[in-house]
Amino acid sequence: MEPGEYVVIQCGSTMDLRALQASILKAAGYRRIQTEQHRNASRRTFGGEAGVKALGIGAQIEGRRESEESRELSFEYPDIDLANPNDIIAALDGVGFSKRVVLEDFHYLSRHTQKQFADTLKGYFEGSDICFIVVGVWREQNRLVALNGDLLGRIEEVDVDRWRQSELVQIAETGAELLNTDIDQDFAFNLAYHCHGFVYILQEVCYNVFFEQGGEDERSTARRIGRELHADREILEVLAQQDGRYLSLISEIARGFQRTSLEIYKWLTYSILTCNVRQLETGIPASELQDRVIEIHPLGGQLNVGNITQALKSLVRLQNSKGIRPLVFDYDPTAKVLHIVDRGLLLWIQSLASLGHMEIPLPVPEMDWEEDDWRQKEDDLDDPLVHPASEAS
């Protein structure tokens, strides 16, 4: 698409459906003059002519008055329902809007807002020719269809995070060709294999290797880069650059929203990161995470599993509140499965020993557990207490 063929809406965690729809209208150039105020102002200017009089020094000064006019305009949307797709469609038709609408970072919206907009999309599909491109980070298939079953057959999902090894090799070879270089074929194949489908890692390794081997001059004669290099070691160097970031975000998530006696997020984070890497790729059922947390938590079987469920449901909100970009964890409350959406973290976990971390250290409770500490009160939780009588899994 050419730049003039689309508008981009940047989604945020604080946006509700009305704010999202208003952003679409604004990007489409839809507004009207609500009020027009005129203001007249006067100002006095002075001009002078200095001279010498017979009896002394003096000056002749004359004044004149100038008037100026200023206009103040304020813009406001007409009286339309921002939650009604029919009103939005009519407004966009009124300005002849026909571009594509790109919703960037759709995953930062609350689950409730995502559900509302998924319901609204059906109205756009049936009442207009507007094409929406929804860009988001999640691992489960057909997120929008799961939010609104009526979208089945009306949308097409493209997983940009799934790359076959042959495609990754092609990326490396095409990039080398554009830079007037030649990448070693064995290195390219090994790199595609060891990056486990994570295209960003492949791009970063190629970038580093290209400059390390003197490829700064794009007009230079073709060279074969990557020869005699070990792809897995080059990947480790890229992962080492992310070492501080991953350790920091793990610590931030483990702290939760605030310090509590249960420290649910600390034990939940540890339970997630110590799962098998292959299982982390496919997703971890909530029931298994509950079992793992209960097994290592100081309260053991006395821990209310509802607290774990509530923490899982609040993981995205927690990451938003901590400013973690991009998201690391995403929990699907419908399928009751947790996914790691940052594939770089998966490679980092897999390479802990090679990076100098033998394992993720087990969190140590910051307080002594007294006999009465098993009583779980609402002020122990980051979110309202899920009572034992409610669904826990």
HELIX and SHEET records of a PDB file:
HELIX    1   1 PRO A    3  GLU A    5  5                                   3    
HELIX    2   2 LEU A   17  ALA A   27  1                                  11    
HELIX    3   3 PRO A   85  GLY A   94  1                                  10    
HELIX    4   4 PHE A  106  TYR A  108  5                                   3    
HELIX    5   5 ARG A  111  GLY A  127  1                                  17    
HELIX    6   6 ARG A  143  LEU A  147  1                                   5    
HELIX    7   7 GLY A  149  LEU A  151  5                                   3    
HELIX    8   8 GLN A  165  LEU A  178  1                                  14    
HELIX    9   9 GLN A  185  HIS A  194  1                                  10    
HELIX   10  10 VAL A  199  GLU A  212  1                                  14    
HELIX   11  11 ALA A  231  GLN A  241  1                                  11    
HELIX   12  12 ASP A  243  ARG A  255  1                                  13    
HELIX   13  13 ILE A  264  LEU A  273  1                                  10    
HELIX   14  14 VAL A  277  THR A  282  1                                   6    
HELIX   15  15 ALA A  286  ILE A  296  1                                  11    
HELIX   16  16 GLY A  300  GLN A  302  5                                   3    
HELIX   17  17 VAL A  305  LYS A  313  1                                   9    
HELIX   18  18 LEU A  315  LYS A  322  1                                   8    
HELIX   19  19 ARG A  343  GLN A  350  1                                   8    
HELIX   20  20 GLU A  371  TRP A  374  5                                   4    
HELIX   21  21 GLU A  378  ASP A  380  5                                   3    
SHEET    1   A 3 TYR A   6  GLN A  10  0                                        
SHEET    2   A 3 ARG A 100  GLU A 104  1                                        
SHEET    3   A 3 PHE A 132  VAL A 134  1                                        
SHEET    1   B 2 ARG A  32  LYS A  53  0                                        
SHEET    2   B 2 GLY A  56  GLU A  76 -1                                        
SHEET    1   C 2 ASP A 182  ILE A 183  0                                        
SHEET    2   C 2 ARG A 224  ILE A 225  1                                        
SHEET    1   D 3 ILE A 284  PRO A 285  0                                        
SHEET    2   D 3 VAL A 337  ILE A 340 -1                                        
SHEET    3   D 3 PHE A 329  ASP A 332 -1                                        
END                                                                             
